[in-house]
Amino acid sequence: MSSYRTNAGEVATELRWTFFRFLPIVLAVVVVVFVVGFGLRSVGLVGGTVVERKVFEASYQRRSALAAQIATDEAVLAEISRQLANQRLDDGTRHNLEAQAAAARVRITTTKGKQQ
């Protein structure tokens, strides 16, 4: 055999031995890092800030939406009250406006209850 083949055979043998010698160690390190990372994430020490931020943003958006809904319903109620001040309304129209005002008050009360 030529010296190249002899040297290449030795390199292949050494490479195979080195690979299979350190493969279990590398796999063990990967498994340990995975288990530790999974444990820390499960406890909430890693990645907790992301969750807290999402919860904060969602709660802020919800509060803003509820406040906007209350403002809208109060504006509707003010407009209905302005229309009810008209003395020349017939009974049917007055009854409908009073029903709409009652519905707006219920929506306002319900929305304020959701804010608590």
N, C-alpha and C positions, 0 to 999 in steps of 0.2 A: 504494500500500500504506500501511497505517497505521503509525504509528511503533512501535506495540507489536510488530507482525509483523517489522518491520525489526530492532528490538532483540532479539526472540526469535531471529531467524535468525542474528544476529551471536553471540549467546550460544551457540547450538547449534554454530555453526562453531568458535568458540573452545573449547568443551567437547570437541568431537570432536578438534581439533588437540591439546589438552592431554592427553586420554586416550591417544591413539595415540603421543604423544611420550614419555610416562612409563611406558606399559605395558611396553615391553621392559626398562626399568630395574628396575621392580618385579619382573618375572618373573626377571630375572637375580639379584636379591637373594634371592628365595625359593629359587631353585635352589642358590645358594652356601650359604645357611644350611642347607638340607637336606643337601647333600653334606658340609659340615663336621660337622653333627650326626651323620650316619650314620657318618662316619669315626671320630669320637670314641667313639661307642657301640661300634663294631666293635673298636676298640683296647681298650676297657674303661675309659676314663677317665670316661665318663658312664654312670651306671646300674650300675656295678660293685658298689657297696655293697649294692644290693638282691640281687644274685646271691650275694654272699658271705654275707649274712644268711640266705638260704634254705638254702644249703649247710650253714651252721653249725647251723641249726635241725634240718635233716634228720639230720645226724650226731649231734647231741645226742639226738634222739628214738631213733635207731637204737641208740646206746650204752645208753640207758635200757631199751629193749625187750630187748636182749640180757642186761643185768644182771637184769632181772625174770625172764627165761626161765631163767637159771642158778639164781636163788633158788628158783624153783618146782621145778625138777628136783632141787635139793639137798634141798628139803623132802620131795619124793616119795621120794627115796633114804633119807632118815632114817626115814620112816614104814615103808618096806619093811624096813629093817634092824631096826626095833623089832619088826615082825611076825615076822621070821626068828629073833629071840631066843627065841621061844616053842618049848619043847622038845616040845610035844605035836602039832606039825604032821605031817600025813601026807606021804609022799614026793612025791605029785603037787602038793600045795599049795606045798611047799618049793621044788620045781623051778620052778613058775610064778613064785613070788616072786623067786627068783634070776635068772630070765630078765628079769623086769621091772626088777630092780636093775641088771642089765647094760645094758639098754636106756637106763635113766636115766643111767648113767655115760657111755655113748656120746653121748647128747644133751648132757650137760654138757661133755664134751671137745670136741665139734663146735662148740658155742656159744662156748666159750673161744677156739677157733681163729678164729672169725669176728671176735672182738674185736681181734685183732692187726692 
